[in-house]
């Protein structure tokens, strides 16, 4: 097979995958423009998809503190009221913010916001996740295997994962001393997030953190576990990923319970698929450091395909204090909305129990298409040498298999998710013109 045909097969794999996905979302995108990403100049070729920039060149920014959604350009001074670095992320009473106001004011604009007063969403979770030893007393906890992150041990781009029983972790959790984090917790209590950041001990405590625990799935197969542990905040109810998981388009959901002692933490990262995420504290205090999408390229390490975000943001901030970043203290009963592409690192200043969810919908589906297209480009490049030896259908099946393993999604699963939420009556028309603001397939 010629090089031209091999390249064409790779291009068609990415092109047709995106094309069919976009056809399923045609009517939705026509009515509701994808938000969070400003229009881009078309990329020159399919290969450029791997390096597509998600932020519009010349986007409004604070001249002192960097780019922020909604900021006003100012050549000489800080942009003032629009600057997150100066004023922090807005905290809004959940009871006074309607779902439509949240969508228009924050979700559609790609701006983070902290919702306050959400205790009732997690009333059932509090006794299970926060009372001493309660997790370990759940029926079958002594045989329920969970993965915990060993916070002091890096493994590639994440923390090492250890397996243990839920009962054993609950017992270990009760033994952790909070003294090492006392100074940072006190600064947070006083309302100074950056002082809390400066007071973090070095090194951080050698503790383990229960992350990504699919509690709801475990409760479905464990007699005696409370099944309705929490309800999703109404502001985040339009969840296409959750609906797709419920329809079994994916093998597992993206709703998690996190429980960790003071000093546990999560490395610097962006969320899977460039999805939205929300994180709600059932109890305890977290310190967040968030960086907007435009600044992420400044915070990468490695080269080529190994080019990833830095593991720990603390060194980067020490080297460059003017990096556009915002510090936020999150307390019990508060839920943080993290838009697509916002990188973040999180420290538990006290013992914390939280509920976390990844999701997407009409507002950021273009982000998801772009993310998957980038991964598809990488997979297709890796398989280019096999194209002469495989039939087209075999090559595509292998590409789909590897894309699923690499990205957690492939074109088939993405279409299945959309089929679960978008009525079949919507017109199946080609709308690549809609996506050409973001990427161009020749």
C-alpha positions in Angstrom: 0.0 0.0 0.0 1.4 3.4 -0.9 2.3 6.0 1.7 -0.5 8.2 0.3 -3.1 5.5 0.9 -1.7 4.8 4.4 -2.0 8.4 5.3 -5.5 8.6 3.8 -6.7 5.7 5.8 -5.4 7.4 9.0 -7.0 10.7 8.0 -10.3 9.0 7.2 -10.4 7.3 10.6 -10.2 10.6 12.5 -12.3 12.4 9.9 -15.2 10.0 9.8 -15.2 9.4 13.5 -15.6 13.1 14.2 -18.1 13.5 11.3 -20.5 10.9 12.6 -20.3 12.2 16.2 -21.0 15.7 15.0 -23.9 14.5 12.9 -25.5 13.1 16.1 -25.1 16.5 17.8 -26.0 18.7 14.8 -29.3 20.1 15.9 -28.0 20.7 19.5 -24.9 22.5 18.3 -26.9 24.5 15.8 -29.1 25.8 18.6 -26.5 26.1 21.4 -23.0 27.1 20.3 -20.3 25.1 22.0 -18.9 27.3 24.8 -15.6 27.5 26.6 -13.7 27.6 23.3 -13.6 30.7 21.2 -13.4 30.3 17.4 -10.1 29.2 16.0 -8.5 29.6 12.7 -8.7 26.3 10.8 -5.7 24.0 11.4 -3.6 23.4 8.2 -3.9 19.6 8.2 -5.0 16.5 10.0 -1.6 16.3 11.7 -2.1 19.7 13.2 -4.9 18.3 15.3 -2.3 16.8 17.6 -1.0 20.3 18.4 -4.3 22.3 18.2 -4.3 25.3 20.6 -7.6 25.6 22.6 -7.4 29.3 23.2 -7.8 32.1 20.7 -4.7 34.0 19.9 -5.0 37.5 21.3 -7.7 36.5 23.8 -8.5 39.2 26.4 -6.1 39.0 29.3 -4.9 40.8 32.4 -1.5 42.4 31.5 -0.2 41.6 34.9 -1.6 38.2 35.8 -2.3 36.6 32.4 -5.3 35.4 30.5 -8.7 34.9 32.1 -12.1 34.3 30.5 -13.9 37.6 30.4 -10.9 39.7 31.3 -10.4 43.1 29.7 -7.1 43.9 27.8 -5.0 46.5 29.6 -1.5 47.3 28.5 -0.3 49.0 31.7 -2.1 47.6 34.7 -4.1 44.7 36.2 -7.5 44.4 34.6 -9.2 44.8 38.0 -12.6 43.3 38.5 -12.3 40.7 35.8 -9.0 39.3 37.2 -9.3 36.0 39.0 -5.7 36.3 40.4 -6.7 39.6 42.1 -10.2 38.8 43.2 -10.4 35.0 43.3 -13.1 32.8 42.0 -16.7 33.8 42.8 -18.5 32.2 45.7 -22.3 32.1 45.0 -25.1 30.9 47.3 -26.5 27.8 45.6 -30.0 28.6 46.7 -30.0 31.9 44.8 -28.4 30.7 41.6 -30.8 29.0 39.2 -29.6 26.3 36.8 -30.1 28.6 33.8 -28.2 31.4 35.5 -25.4 29.0 36.2 -25.3 27.9 32.6 -25.3 31.4 31.2 -23.0 33.0 33.7 -20.4 30.3 34.3 -20.8 27.1 32.3 -21.2 28.8 28.9 -18.4 31.2 29.6 -16.0 28.5 30.9 -15.6 30.2 34.3 -15.2 28.4 37.5 -17.5 29.1 40.4 -17.8 27.9 44.0 -21.4 27.1 45.1 -22.1 27.5 48.8 -24.8 26.0 50.9 -25.1 22.5 49.3 -25.2 20.5 52.5 -28.6 19.0 51.7 -27.3 17.4 48.6 -25.0 15.1 50.7 -26.9 14.7 53.9 -27.1 10.9 53.5 -23.4 10.7 52.7 -22.2 12.5 55.8 -22.7 9.7 58.4 -21.2 7.1 56.1 -18.1 9.1 54.9 -17.3 11.2 57.9 -18.2 9.4 61.2 -15.2 7.7 62.7 -14.8 4.1 61.4 -18.2 4.2 59.5 -16.7 3.1 56.2 -15.0 0.2 57.8 -18.3 -0.9 59.4 -20.2 -1.2 56.1 -21.2 -4.8 55.5 -18.5 -6.6 53.5 -15.9 -3.8 54.0 -13.4 -6.3 55.1 -13.6 -7.9 51.6 -14.2 -4.8 49.4 -11.0 -4.1 47.6 -10.2 -0.4 46.9 -7.3 1.4 45.2 -5.6 4.1 47.3 -3.0 6.6 46.1 0.3 6.6 47.9 0.8 10.4 48.0 4.6 10.3 48.7 5.4 8.0 45.8 5.3 9.2 42.1 4.6 6.6 39.4 4.9 8.1 35.9 2.5 11.1 35.8 0.4 10.1 38.9 0.8 8.7 42.4 1.4 5.0 42.9 -1.8 3.0 43.5 -2.0 0.4 46.2 -4.8 -2.2 46.8 -6.2 -2.8 50.2 -9.6 -3.5 51.7 -12.0 -0.7 52.6 -12.0 -1.8 56.2 -8.2 -1.7 56.4 -8.1 1.8 54.8 -10.8 3.1 57.3 -8.6 1.9 60.1 -5.5 3.5 58.7 -7.3 6.7 58.2 -8.0 7.0 61.9 -4.3 6.8 62.7 -3.2 9.9 60.8 -2.0 12.9 62.8 -3.2 16.3 61.6 -0.3 18.2 63.2 1.8 18.6 60.0 -0.9 20.4 58.2 -2.0 22.6 61.2 -0.3 25.8 59.9 -1.8 25.6 56.4 -5.2 24.7 57.9 -5.1 27.7 60.2 -4.2 30.1 57.3 -7.1 28.7 55.3 -9.4 29.1 58.3 -8.3 32.8 58.4 -9.4 33.1 54.7 -6.0 33.5 53.1 -5.6 30.8 50.4 -2.1 31.8 49.3 -0.9 31.9 52.9 -2.2 28.4 53.2 -0.3 27.4 50.1 2.9 29.0 51.5 2.4 27.1 54.8 2.3 23.6 53.2 5.0 21.4 54.7 7.8 20.1 52.6 7.8 17.3 52.1 4.1 16.6 52.4 3.1 13.8 54.7 3.5 10.2 53.6 -0.2 9.2 53.6 -2.6 7.4 51.4 -5.7 8.7 49.7 -8.9 6.8 48.7 -9.6 8.2 45.2 -12.0 7.4 42.3 -14.0 5.1 44.5 -17.1 4.0 42.6 -19.3 3.9 45.7 -22.6 3.8 43.9 -21.5 0.8 41.9 -20.3 -1.0 45.0 -23.5 -0.2 46.8 -25.5 -1.8 44.0 -23.8 -5.1 44.7 -23.5 -4.9 48.5 -26.4 -5.5 50.7 -26.8 -3.1 53.5 -24.9 -0.2 51.9 -26.9 3.1 51.6 -27.7 3.4 47.9 -28.9 7.0 47.7 -25.7 8.4 49.2 -26.0 11.8 47.4 -27.9 13.6 44.8 -26.3 15.6 42.0 -26.6 19.3 42.4 -29.3 20.6 40.1 -26.9 23.1 38.4 -25.0 20.1 37.0 -27.9 18.0 36.0 -27.5 18.1 32.2 -24.9 15.3 32.1 -24.5 13.5 28.8 -21.6 11.4 30.1 -23.6 10.2 33.1 -26.6 9.4 30.9 -24.3 7.4 28.6 -22.9 5.5 31.5 -26.4 4.7 32.8 -27.2 3.3 29.3 -24.0 1.1 29.6 -22.2 2.8 26.8 -19.2 2.7 29.1 -18.3 0.0 31.6 -18.2 2.3 34.6 -19.5 5.7 35.7 -17.6 8.9 36.3 -19.0 9.7 39.7 -16.6 9.1 42.5 -16.1 9.3 46.3 -12.8 10.6 47.7 -11.8 10.2 51.3 -8.4 11.2 52.6 -6.5 12.4 55.7 -4.9 15.8 56.1 -1.9 16.1 53.9 -3.3 13.9 51.1 -3.2 15.5 47.7 -3.8 15.2 43.9 -1.1 16.1 41.4 -1.5 18.9 38.9 -3.7 17.7 36.0 -6.6 18.5 33.7 -9.7 16.4 33.8 -10.3 13.4 31.6 -11.6 14.0 28.0 -11.4 17.8 28.7 -14.7 17.3 30.5 -16.3 19.6 33.0 -16.0 18.4 36.6 -17.6 19.3 39.9 -16.3 18.5 43.3 -18.3 18.8 46.5 -17.0 18.7 50.0 -19.1 16.5 52.3 -16.7 17.5 55.1 -13.3 19.0 55.6 -11.2 21.7 53.9 -9.4 21.6 50.6 -6.9 24.0 49.0 -7.2 24.3 45.2 -4.7 25.9 42.8 -6.2 26.4 39.4 -4.7 27.5 36.2 -6.7 28.6 33.1 -6.3 26.8 29.8 -4.2 29.4 28.1 -1.5 29.0 30.7 -1.2 25.2 30.6 1.4 25.1 27.8 3.8 27.0 30.1 3.5 24.2 32.7 4.6 21.2 30.8 7.6 18.9 31.1 9.2 16.4 28.7 9.1 16.5 25.0 7.2 14.9 22.1 4.5 12.4 23.1 5.8 12.5 26.7 5.1 16.2 27.0 2.7 16.4 30.0 1.7 18.8 32.7 4.2 19.2 35.6 3.5 16.8 38.4 3.7 19.3 41.2 2.8 22.9 40.6 4.6 24.2 43.7 8.1 24.2 42.1 6.8 26.0 39.0 5.1 28.7 41.1 8.2 29.1 43.2 10.3 29.6 40.0 7.7 32.0 38.4 5.4 33.7 41.0 3.6 35.6 38.2 2.2 32.4 36.7 -1.5 33.0 36.2 -3.0 30.9 38.9 -5.7 31.3 41.5 -5.8 29.8 45.0 -9.1 28.7 46.5 -10.2 27.3 49.9 -13.2 24.9 49.7 -15.1 24.1 52.8 -17.7 21.6 53.8 -21.0 22.0 51.9 -19.4 23.8 49.0 -19.3 22.5 45.4 -16.7 23.8 42.9 -17.4 23.8 39.1 -14.2 23.3 37.1 -14.6 24.1 33.4 -13.0 22.3 30.5 -9.2 22.7 30.3 -8.7 24.3 33.7 -5.7 22.5 35.2 -5.6 22.1 39.0 -3.8 20.7 42.0 -5.6 20.0 45.3 -4.4 19.6 48.8 -6.4 18.3 51.8 -5.7 20.6 54.7 -7.9 18.5 57.1 -9.5 15.1 56.8 -11.8 15.4 53.7 -14.7 13.4 52.2 -15.9 14.6 48.9 -18.0 13.6 45.9 -16.5 14.3 42.4 -18.0 13.9 39.0 -16.8 14.3 35.4 -19.4 15.3 32.8 -20.1 17.0 29.5 -23.1 18.3 27.6 -24.0 20.6 24.7 -21.8 23.4 26.2 -18.5 21.5 25.9 -19.1 18.7 23.5 -16.8 20.4 21.0 -14.0 20.1 23.6 -14.6 16.4 23.8 -14.6 16.0 20.0 -11.3 17.8 19.8 -9.7 15.9 22.6 -10.7 12.6 21.1 -9.6 13.7 17.6 -6.2 14.5 19.0 -5.9 11.1 20.6 -7.1 9.5 17.4 -4.4 11.3 15.4 -1.7 9.8 17.8 -3.2 6.3 17.6 -3.4 6.4 13.8 0.2 7.5 13.6 1.3 4.6 15.7 -0.6 2.2 13.5 0.5 3.6 10.2 3.1 0.9 9.6 0.5 -1.8 9.9 -1.8 -0.4 7.3 -0.2 -2.3 4.3 -0.8 -5.6 6.1 -4.4 -5.2 7.2 -7.7 -4.8 5.5 -9.3 -1.5 6.1 -12.0 -2.9 8.5 -9.3 -4.7 10.5 -7.1 -1.6 10.7 -10.0 0.5 11.9 -11.1 -2.1 14.5 -7.5 -2.1 15.9 -7.5 1.7 15.9 -10.7 1.8 17.8 -9.4 -0.8 20.3 -6.2 1.2 21.0 -8.0 4.5 21.1 -10.3 3.1 23.8 -7.3 1.8 25.8 -5.4 5.1 25.4 -8.2 7.7 25.9 -11.0 5.8 27.7 -13.2 6.6 24.8 -13.3 5.8 21.1 -15.6 6.9 18.3 -18.1 4.0 18.8 -18.5 4.6 22.5 -18.8 8.3 22.0 -21.6 7.7 19.5 -23.3 5.3 22.0 -23.2 8.0 24.7 -24.7 10.6 22.3 -27.4 8.0 21.3 -28.4 7.8 24.9 -29.1 11.5 25.2 -29.9 12.9 21.8 -33.3 11.9 20.3 -33.1 9.7 17.2 -35.5 12.1 15.5 -32.8 14.8 15.1 -31.6 15.1 11.5 -28.5 13.0 10.7 -26.9 15.7 8.6 -23.3 16.5 8.0 -22.3 19.6 9.9 -18.5 19.7 9.6 -18.8 23.4 8.8 -19.9 23.8 12.5 -16.6 22.4 13.7 -14.4 24.2 11.2 -14.2 27.0 13.7 -12.1 24.6 15.8 -10.4 22.2 13.5 -10.1 21.4 9.8 -9.9 17.9 8.2 -8.6 18.1 4.6 
